Amino acid sequence: MTATPGAPHALCEALAAALLARGWKLATAESCTGGMIAAACTDLSGSSAWFERGFVSYSNAAKTEMLGVDAQLLLRAGAVSEDTVRAMASGAVAHSHAQVALAVTGIAGPTGASAAKPVGTVWFGWSVNGQLHAELRRFDGDRAAVRLATLRHALRRLLALLADGDTSAGAHSPP
């Protein structure tokens, strides 16, 4: 059976090739996906050559303790915010031996939503060789659909950042 484009396995294979070509490793920092991205990456045989580690930081305490996200930042900005996801991506690199990190935090539902942050709201953060990038997306569907869409988008966008070669576009300093 051939993997379809956009399928997690095919995305992970492409990511493996891109990271191996640079001699880089990946760390993940996941909240709303609960380790799905790390699981998809490590589904590939040989992933230890390019996947360094994954942090499942579902609670605010985990974000602070595992990734060094400032507790005051979480109180001020909230767990589902640009500042938090940037801090998560930075923390994943700082607490690993990886040159690349991706972070996700969002509301997969069906609970936890607000008018300002409806179900399907997801913040993405990527750190690529010292440059930070962040993006807000909203996905439709139930919890499983939001989480799968999050996994796919996180990997696709990381592949695009690696393909660009110019990791300074859209980059900002950490909060």
N, C-alpha and C positions, 0 to 999 in steps of 0.2 A: 504494500500500500504506500503510495507516494504522499508526502505531507503537502497540504495545500498552502499557498502563499498566505502569510498572516497567521498561520497556525503556530501555537507556541513552540512546537518542536522545530519547525523551520526557522523561526525567528532566533531561537537559541543556537541553532547550527550556524547561522550567519553571524551572530554575535561572537560565538566562539572563534570563528575564523578571523574576525576583525580584531579581537583582543589578542589572540595568539600572534598575529602578524606584527603587533606592536610590542609584544612581550609584557602586556599589561594584565592585571587581574581586576575582577569586579567584586564589590561588596554591595549588598542590598540592605535597605532599611525600610521595613514594611509595617504599616499599621493596618489599613482596611483590607489588605489582601492576606494578612496573616501567614505569610511565608509561601504563598503560591508562586511568586516569581522565583524565589530561591529553589523551590521544588521543581519548577519547569526547567531551570538552568541545570540542576544536578540530575535531571532525568537523562541527560546525555552522558554516555560513557566517556571517560577522560576529562570530565569537567573540572577535576581538581587542578588541571593545568592552567585554568583561566578563571575559575570561580573561587574567590578567597574565603568569603563567609557571608552569612545572612543574619541580620538582626530583626527579630519580630518584636517591635516596640509598640504593642497595642495600647498600653496604658500610658498616661502622662508620666507616671513614675518611671516606666521602662525607657521612655524617650530621654528622660533626664539621666537616669543611672547608666544606661547602656551607651547612649550616643552623646551625652554631655549637653543636651538641649537645656537651656536655661529655664528654670521653673517659672521665673518672672515673665519670660517671653511667652510661655504657654498660657499663663494667666492673662496676659495682655492681648495676645494675638489669637489664642485658641489653638487647639490641636490641628484643626483643619484650616491652615493658612499658609501663605507664601513664606512668611518668616520661619515658621516651624519646619516646613519641608526643606528649606535651604539649610537650616541648622541640622536637620536629620542627615542630609546628603553630606554635609561637611563632617559631621560626627562619624558617619560610616567610614569615611576615608581616614580620619584621625585615629579611629579605634581599630584599624585593620592594617594590612600590608598591601592594600589595593590602590591603584592609580585612578580607578573609575568607580563611581557609586551611583546608584539610583535609589530614590526614596519616594514613597507614596503615603499619603494620608488623606482620608476622605470619609464619606458617609455612604456606605453600601446599602443601608436600610435593612429592614423596613422602618426601624426606629432610629432616633438620634438626629433627625432632620429639624431644621428651623426654616422660617421664611427666607432668611438670608443664605442658608446653606441647605438646599433641598437634597433629598436622596439622589445619589448619582454625582454629587459634587466631589471632585478629586483634585488635590494638588499634587503635582509631580515635581521632583527635583532631581537634577543630574549634576554630578561633579565629574568633569572629564579633564584629567591631568591638571588640576588646580583651578579650573574655570567652572563657575556655578551657573546653572540654567534652571528656570522654574516655569511652570505652565499650569494653568487652571483649565480643567475640562469638566463637562457635565455629560453623564451617560444615562440613557434610558434603560428601563428594565428592572427586573427583580434583583435581589442581592447577588445571586450567582452571575447574572448578566453584567452587572456593574463591576464585579471583581474580575471577571474574564476580560472585559473591555479595558480595565485598568492594566492588567498584565500585558495585554497586547500593545497598548499605547506606550507603556513604559519602555518596552523592548524596541518597538519601531522607532521611537524618537531617539533612544540611545544609539541605535544603528545609524540614524541620520546624522547625529552629532559626530559620531566617529567617521562617517563618510565625508563630512564637510571638511575635516582636517583643520578648519579654522575654529578652534574651541573658544575664541574670544567673542564671537558674535552672540549677542544677547546675554552676555555674562555680567554678573554684578558681584560686588563684594558681599561676603556673608554678613548677616545682621549682627 
